[in-house]
Amino acid sequence: MTSRVGKVLWAVIGVNVGVYGLWQYGINNYKQFGDAGCLQFMLRHFMNSPDAWENGRWHTLLSSAFSHKDLDHLGLNMLVLYSIGQGVLQAIGNTRFLLLYGGAGIAGSLATLMYRKYIRPRLEGRTARMDTPSMGSLGASGSVMGITSFFACACKVMI
């Protein structure tokens, strides 16, 4: 992996780890001191939710793709991103990689919102509505799945 490619991949991983650190700070600050300021900021700006969508915080469609609340979730996503991301970066370059990561994250966030509004209510036999405002989603899984899907489609099958 060239150093330029490595820098982009490590930067994306670093942003994910940094945002995870902010989540942990906010959660622990609330638990220890009852100060919900940082946690409320994270919930408002780094979680994809019906409330965010309805209140015009569309940036959460992308910012939630850098958010993880659990170390297991962060670790697995970053392991897959590092493993597959190197080949994808070398194949398509830095700019396209970042566009793919962001675009797949936004697509995953939109899919989650549409599932909650249209598919889930039908499965549960109720009328279409958005979930409670506190229900949200986060994680790089949509972005990582986009990177992984590109890799699977672009690589040649060797027999």
Buried (B, 14 or more C-beta within 10 A) or exposed (E): BEEEBEEBBBEBBEEBBEBBEBBBEBBEBBEEEEEEEBBEEBBBBBBBBBBBBEEEBEEBBBBBBBBBBEEEBBEBBBEBBBEBBBBBBEEBBBEBBBEBBBBBBBBBBBEBBEEBBEEBBEEEEEEEEBBEEEEBBBBBBBBBBBBBEBBEEEEEEEE
